[in-house]
């Protein structure tokens, strides 16, 4: 019973007061996915044991009125934070955002865009950005966003507690480490494959030529060395005729 009460208090603090402190970004209705919530909990000492079953047990008791659970999401019924995209507080000069290693090149070229009904999470703290990134990739890549400059160019970025949120970041406002050499080589190979014509004909080596059997001046050549069909029957008939003579 004590653990259930402690879990209820912890989730009330996370979901109702400081989701940003744990690197969580609720959607516009205040919901946080169970998967993200559990990952954040497991990063805290003393809470690594928590599973979805423990939360379900809590919701079956007297604490169920404090929370609202819907499919794979949960929210606090009483929330002391606000998502305010119109907050015009000054933006920092530089923010960090993590991406999966395999998405590095795409993000640099095409930019980043949040999923439906959600926001990208950015931080002024590299450690927090890495913490967020490791929830999806053991070796995330940190990208740098010149937030103040981007904001002046019309990119929407607004504060949310210790985090900063954005619906999308265009590629021209994203800087990061150079792509690994092997990644660049893979990209070059993809480009080469797209540019090469898909033809079944082999390219001739200089000084050589390709033989075309349809242009052979002696068409009978292709039959030489081959015995026509029925030759065995004809041979038998000839032997029978010679025997009977």
HELIX and SHEET records of a PDB file:
HELIX    1   1 UNK A    2  UNK A   16  1                                  15    
HELIX    2   2 UNK A   19  UNK A   22  5                                   4    
HELIX    3   3 UNK A   34  UNK A   42  1                                   9    
HELIX    4   4 UNK A   52  UNK A   59  1                                   8    
HELIX    5   5 UNK A   62  UNK A   66  5                                   5    
HELIX    6   6 UNK A  101  UNK A  103  5                                   3    
HELIX    7   7 UNK A  104  UNK A  110  1                                   7    
HELIX    8   8 UNK A  126  UNK A  133  1                                   8    
HELIX    9   9 UNK A  147  UNK A  152  1                                   6    
HELIX   10  10 UNK A  171  UNK A  173  5                                   3    
HELIX   11  11 UNK A  181  UNK A  195  1                                  15    
HELIX   12  12 UNK A  213  UNK A  215  5                                   3    
HELIX   13  13 UNK A  219  UNK A  223  5                                   5    
HELIX   14  14 UNK A  231  UNK A  244  1                                  14    
SHEET    1   A 3 UNK A  32  UNK A  33  0                                        
SHEET    2   A 3 UNK A  73  UNK A  76 -1                                        
SHEET    3   A 3 UNK A  67  UNK A  70 -1                                        
SHEET    1   B 3 UNK A  95  UNK A  99  0                                        
SHEET    2   B 3 UNK A 141  UNK A 145 -1                                        
SHEET    3   B 3 UNK A 174  UNK A 175 -1                                        
SHEET    1   C 2 UNK A 112  UNK A 113  0                                        
SHEET    2   C 2 UNK A 168  UNK A 169 -1                                        
SHEET    1   D 3 UNK A 120  UNK A 123  0                                        
SHEET    2   D 3 UNK A 163  UNK A 166 -1                                        
SHEET    3   D 3 UNK A 158  UNK A 160 -1                                        
END                                                                             
